[in-house]
């Protein structure tokens, strides 16, 4: 892709975008958003949150009920898909099985009778590292290779915006991770705006410059991956983007630059700078990998914030051990302990201390639903472990 094309790419603007279907269901609810030119942007959320409907309205495959779609200052809302500077890569790749890879990539150029097709196709195959496979059929390629062909076929038309609809969903885990790196490399090299729709948090955080977390047709939080992960604004974001331990508490005083928060009689510290002006009741959160686990004898070696509990489950995952620990008020807490040679190991029934640095906390409004954003399977697992632990004790 030429430097001149990079400089011509324009921002994508969605203004009051709403989609209500004939059955009365609202998939996208008054969405206003600017996606900067040349960025890698992720729309992240669970099935049914409105992310794919948003993508289809940008592509021209779905008509908004209300609202406008602009590329730069050009209103694209009523333009047919073929007249928009937008191309889409679907999960199933949609390659032409009767054409070889070269002809699949050349298809859009030939259709528009563009000059110098051969040089452009070869440059694009070089970009996606498939230059030696041009005369193979799609069926002769791996899933990752087919996905790169689909990207090449879309990018060769030099769109301002490339839409990726769950593009890695059909790949196995190892290949998916490799393709995350590949897609980011391609995006940086060509400078086209990538809008990536996914329900996979790792995909979004690995590739995107900016993530919009969607829920029920609206954006819950928008920002850089590290910002959203470290300081989520809602319980939905805290639970959907990774995992979190969330506690209901009340501010009971101050301690230097910290607020003192009472969680069921346990006093923990929360930096005033992270409280967002909150006082009285609030929800305090901490990510599982920020929590240390140790025996009561080692409590003096552990960070300031401490909660005692009993191990109800220990799962070895290779890089880490995941512990479920029941607090005195019967809440199941999650800890990810990195597996180091000197690490203590704790079995079910062990009495332990969980501890974390105050600066690793975050604060949410008191009326947040602590289960918002949790996968049903996660909720079922937590309930099952709690039930088994209760039966063991009885």
C-alpha positions in Angstrom: 0.0 0.0 0.0 1.4 3.4 -0.9 2.4 6.2 1.5 -0.1 8.4 -0.4 -2.9 6.1 0.4 -1.9 6.0 4.1 -2.1 9.8 4.1 -5.6 9.8 2.5 -7.2 7.4 5.1 -9.9 9.3 7.0 -11.6 8.9 10.4 -14.7 6.8 10.7 -17.6 8.6 12.5 -20.7 6.9 13.8 -23.3 9.4 15.0 -26.4 8.4 17.1 -26.4 5.0 15.4 -29.4 2.9 16.3 -30.7 -0.4 15.0 -34.1 -1.7 16.0 -35.4 -4.8 14.3 -39.1 -5.4 13.4 -39.6 -7.6 16.5 -38.8 -4.5 18.6 -35.3 -5.7 19.7 -32.8 -2.8 19.8 -29.3 -4.2 18.8 -27.5 -0.9 18.8 -28.7 2.0 21.0 -27.7 5.6 20.1 -24.0 4.8 19.5 -21.8 7.8 18.8 -18.1 7.0 18.2 -15.1 8.3 16.3 -12.5 5.7 15.2 -9.2 7.5 14.3 -7.7 7.0 10.8 -5.0 4.4 10.8 -5.8 2.9 14.1 -6.5 -0.7 15.1 -9.8 -0.5 16.9 -11.6 -3.4 18.6 -15.3 -3.7 19.3 -15.4 -6.2 22.2 -18.4 -7.8 23.8 -20.4 -11.0 24.3 -22.8 -12.5 21.7 -25.8 -10.2 21.2 -24.2 -7.0 22.4 -24.6 -5.3 19.1 -21.0 -5.3 17.8 -21.6 -7.3 14.6 -24.7 -5.2 13.8 -22.6 -2.1 14.2 -20.1 -3.6 11.8 -22.8 -4.5 9.3 -24.1 -0.9 9.4 -20.7 0.5 8.6 -20.3 -2.0 5.8 -23.7 -1.1 4.3 -25.1 -4.6 4.9 -27.6 -3.3 7.4 -29.6 -0.1 7.3 -29.6 2.0 10.5 -33.0 2.8 12.1 -31.5 6.1 13.2 -28.1 7.8 12.9 -25.4 8.4 10.3 -22.2 6.7 9.2 -19.4 9.0 7.9 -15.9 8.3 6.5 -14.2 11.7 6.9 -16.9 14.2 6.0 -18.6 11.9 3.5 -22.0 10.6 4.6 -22.1 6.9 3.7 -25.3 6.0 5.5 -27.4 5.4 2.3 -24.5 4.3 0.0 -24.5 0.7 -1.2 -21.6 -1.5 0.1 -19.7 -1.4 -3.2 -19.6 2.5 -3.1 -18.1 2.7 0.4 -14.3 2.9 1.0 -14.8 -0.2 3.3 -14.0 -3.9 2.9 -14.9 -6.8 5.2 -13.1 -10.0 6.2 -15.5 -12.6 7.5 -14.9 -15.5 9.8 -15.4 -18.0 7.0 -13.0 -16.1 4.7 -15.5 -16.3 1.7 -12.7 -17.2 -0.8 -13.6 -18.4 -4.3 -12.8 -22.1 -4.2 -12.5 -22.4 -8.0 -9.8 -19.6 -8.2 -6.2 -19.9 -7.1 -4.8 -17.5 -4.5 -3.4 -15.1 -7.0 -6.8 -14.8 -8.8 -8.7 -14.5 -5.4 -6.5 -11.5 -4.5 -6.7 -10.0 -8.0 -10.5 -10.3 -8.2 -11.4 -6.8 -7.1 -8.8 -5.2 -9.3 -9.9 -7.1 -12.4 -13.6 -6.3 -11.7 -12.7 -2.6 -11.6 -10.4 -2.9 -14.6 -7.4 -1.5 -12.7 -4.1 -1.2 -14.5 -0.9 -3.1 -13.5 -2.8 -5.9 -11.7 0.2 -8.2 -11.6 2.5 -5.9 -9.7 -0.2 -5.0 -7.2 -1.1 -8.6 -6.5 2.5 -9.7 -6.1 3.1 -6.8 -3.6 0.0 -7.8 -1.6 1.1 -11.5 -1.5 4.5 -10.4 -0.3 2.8 -8.3 2.4 0.9 -11.3 3.8 3.9 -13.6 3.2 2.2 -15.9 0.7 4.2 -15.0 -2.5 5.3 -18.6 -3.1 1.7 -20.0 -2.9 -0.1 -17.8 -5.5 -1.1 -20.7 -7.7 -2.5 -22.9 -5.0 -6.3 -23.3 -4.4 -7.8 -22.2 -1.1 -8.4 -25.9 -0.2 -4.6 -26.5 -0.3 -3.9 -23.8 2.4 -4.1 -23.9 6.2 -6.8 -21.9 8.0 -4.2 -19.2 8.9 -3.1 -18.9 5.3 -6.6 -18.7 4.0 -7.3 -15.9 6.5 -4.3 -14.0 5.2 -5.6 -14.4 1.6 -8.9 -12.9 2.7 -7.1 -10.0 4.2 -5.0 -9.5 1.1 -8.0 -9.6 -1.1 -9.7 -6.9 1.0 -6.7 -4.7 1.3 -5.7 -4.6 -2.3 -8.7 -2.4 -3.0 -7.1 0.2 -0.7 -10.1 0.8 1.6 -10.1 3.5 4.2 -11.5 1.0 6.7 -11.1 -2.8 6.9 -13.8 -4.5 9.0 -12.8 -7.9 10.6 -15.8 -9.9 11.8 -14.5 -12.5 14.3 -11.7 -13.3 11.7 -9.8 -15.7 14.0 -12.7 -17.6 15.4 -12.2 -20.7 13.2 -8.5 -21.2 14.1 -7.1 -23.3 16.9 -5.5 -21.5 19.9 -1.9 -21.7 18.8 -2.6 -20.5 15.3 -4.9 -17.8 16.6 -2.2 -16.3 18.7 0.2 -16.3 15.7 -2.3 -14.6 13.5 -2.9 -11.9 16.1 0.7 -10.9 15.7 0.5 -11.1 11.9 -2.7 -9.0 11.7 -1.1 -6.3 13.8 2.0 -6.3 11.7 0.0 -6.0 8.5 -2.1 -3.1 9.9 0.9 -1.1 11.0 2.6 -1.6 7.6 -0.4 -0.6 5.5 -1.8 2.2 7.7 -5.4 1.3 7.0 -8.0 1.6 9.8 -8.8 -1.9 11.1 -12.1 -2.3 13.0 -12.0 -5.7 14.7 -15.2 -7.3 16.1 -14.5 -10.0 18.7 -15.8 -11.6 21.9 -12.2 -12.7 22.7 -10.6 -10.5 25.3 -7.1 -11.7 24.5 -7.5 -10.9 20.8 -8.6 -7.4 21.5 -5.9 -6.6 24.1 -3.1 -8.1 21.9 -3.9 -6.2 18.7 -6.0 -3.1 19.4 -4.8 0.4 20.1 -8.2 1.2 21.4 -11.0 -1.1 22.7 -14.7 -0.3 23.0 -16.4 -2.7 25.4 -20.0 -3.1 24.3 -23.0 -4.3 26.3 -26.6 -4.3 25.4 -26.0 -2.1 22.3 -24.0 0.6 24.1 -20.4 1.2 24.9 -19.6 0.5 28.6 -16.0 1.8 28.4 -13.6 3.1 25.7 -9.9 3.3 26.0 -6.4 1.8 25.6 -6.2 -1.9 26.6 -4.1 -1.3 29.7 -6.3 1.5 30.9 -9.5 -0.5 30.6 -7.9 -3.6 32.2 -6.3 -1.8 35.1 -9.1 0.6 35.9 -12.4 -0.7 34.7 -15.4 1.7 35.1 -18.1 -0.9 35.6 -18.5 -4.5 37.0 -19.4 -5.7 33.5 -16.0 -4.5 32.1 -14.1 -5.8 35.2 -15.6 -9.2 34.7 -15.7 -9.5 31.0 -12.2 -8.2 30.3 -10.3 -10.8 32.3 -11.4 -11.8 35.8 -11.8 -9.8 39.0 -12.4 -10.1 42.7 -15.1 -7.6 43.6 -16.0 -6.6 47.2 -18.8 -4.5 48.6 -17.4 -2.1 51.2 -17.8 1.2 52.9 -15.2 4.0 53.5 -14.6 4.2 57.2 -11.7 6.6 57.4 -8.3 7.7 55.9 -4.7 6.5 56.2 -2.3 8.9 54.6 -3.0 9.1 50.9 -5.4 6.1 51.2 -9.0 5.6 52.1 -9.7 2.9 54.6 -12.5 0.6 53.3 -14.3 -1.8 55.5 -15.1 -5.1 53.8 -17.2 -7.3 56.1 -15.1 -6.2 59.1 -11.8 -6.4 57.2 -10.0 -3.1 56.8 -8.2 -2.5 53.4 -6.6 0.5 51.9 -7.6 2.2 48.6 -5.5 5.1 47.2 -7.7 8.2 47.2 -6.5 8.9 43.7 -8.2 5.7 42.5 -11.4 6.3 44.3 -12.8 8.7 41.8 -14.2 10.9 44.5 -16.3 8.1 45.9 -17.1 8.0 49.6 -19.5 5.9 51.7 -20.5 2.7 50.1 -18.5 1.4 47.1 -17.3 -1.7 45.3 -13.5 -2.4 45.5 -11.9 -4.7 43.0 -8.5 -6.4 42.4 -7.4 -8.7 39.6 -6.5 -12.3 40.5 -2.9 -12.1 39.3 -2.3 -9.1 41.6 -3.1 -11.1 44.7 -0.5 -13.0 46.7 -1.3 -16.1 48.6 0.6 -17.3 51.7 0.3 -19.0 55.0 -0.7 -17.1 58.1 2.9 -17.4 59.4 4.0 -15.4 56.4 1.4 -12.7 56.7 4.0 -10.1 57.9 5.8 -10.6 54.6 2.8 -9.9 52.4 1.3 -6.6 51.2 -0.9 -4.3 53.2 -4.3 -5.4 52.1 -5.1 -8.9 53.6 -8.0 -11.2 53.7 -8.0 -14.7 55.3 -9.7 -17.7 53.8 -9.8 -21.4 53.1 -8.6 -23.0 49.8 -11.6 -24.7 48.1 -9.9 -25.5 44.8 -6.3 -25.5 43.3 -5.8 -26.0 39.6 -2.4 -26.3 38.0 -2.3 -24.6 34.6 1.4 -24.7 33.8 2.3 -21.0 34.0 0.4 -20.5 37.2 -1.8 -22.2 39.8 -5.4 -20.9 40.0 -6.8 -21.0 43.6 -10.4 -20.5 44.7 -10.4 -19.3 48.3 -13.5 -18.9 50.4 -13.5 -15.7 52.5 -15.0 -15.7 56.0 -18.2 -14.1 54.6 -18.5 -17.1 52.1 -17.4 -15.2 49.0 -15.2 -17.2 46.6 -12.1 -15.3 45.7 -9.7 -16.1 42.7 -5.9 -16.0 42.9 -3.5 -16.7 40.0 -0.1 -17.6 41.5 2.8 -17.8 39.1 4.6 -21.1 39.3 8.1 -20.4 40.6 10.5 -22.9 42.0 10.2 -21.4 45.5 6.4 -21.0 45.4 4.4 -22.5 48.3 1.7 -24.9 47.2 -1.6 -25.1 49.0 -4.1 -28.0 49.0 -7.9 -27.9 49.5 -8.8 -27.0 53.0 -5.6 -25.0 53.7 -6.0 -21.8 55.7 -4.3 -19.0 53.8 -3.9 -15.2 53.6 -4.6 -13.3 50.4 -2.9 -10.0 50.1 -2.4 -7.2 47.5 -0.9 -3.7 47.2 -3.4 -0.9 47.7 -2.3 0.6 44.3 -3.5 -2.6 42.5 -7.1 -1.9 43.6 -9.9 -0.2 41.6 -13.2 1.3 42.7 -16.7 1.1 41.2 -20.1 2.5 42.2 -21.8 0.8 45.1 -24.9 -0.2 43.0 -22.9 -2.3 40.5 -24.1 -5.9 39.9 -21.1 -7.9 40.9 -22.0 -10.7 38.5 -22.4 -8.5 35.5 -20.2 -9.7 32.6 -19.5 -13.1 34.1 -19.9 -16.1 31.7 -22.7 -18.5 32.7 -20.1 -21.3 32.8 -18.0 -19.4 35.3 -21.0 -18.7 37.5 -22.0 -22.4 37.4 -18.4 -23.4 38.3 -18.2 -21.1 41.3 -21.6 -22.3 42.5 -20.6 -25.9 42.1 -17.3 -25.5 44.0 -19.2 -23.7 46.8 -21.7 -26.5 47.0 -19.1 -29.2 47.1 -17.1 -27.4 49.7 -20.2 -27.0 51.9 -21.0 -30.7 51.5 -17.4 -31.6 52.5 -17.6 -29.5 55.6 -20.9 -31.0 56.7 
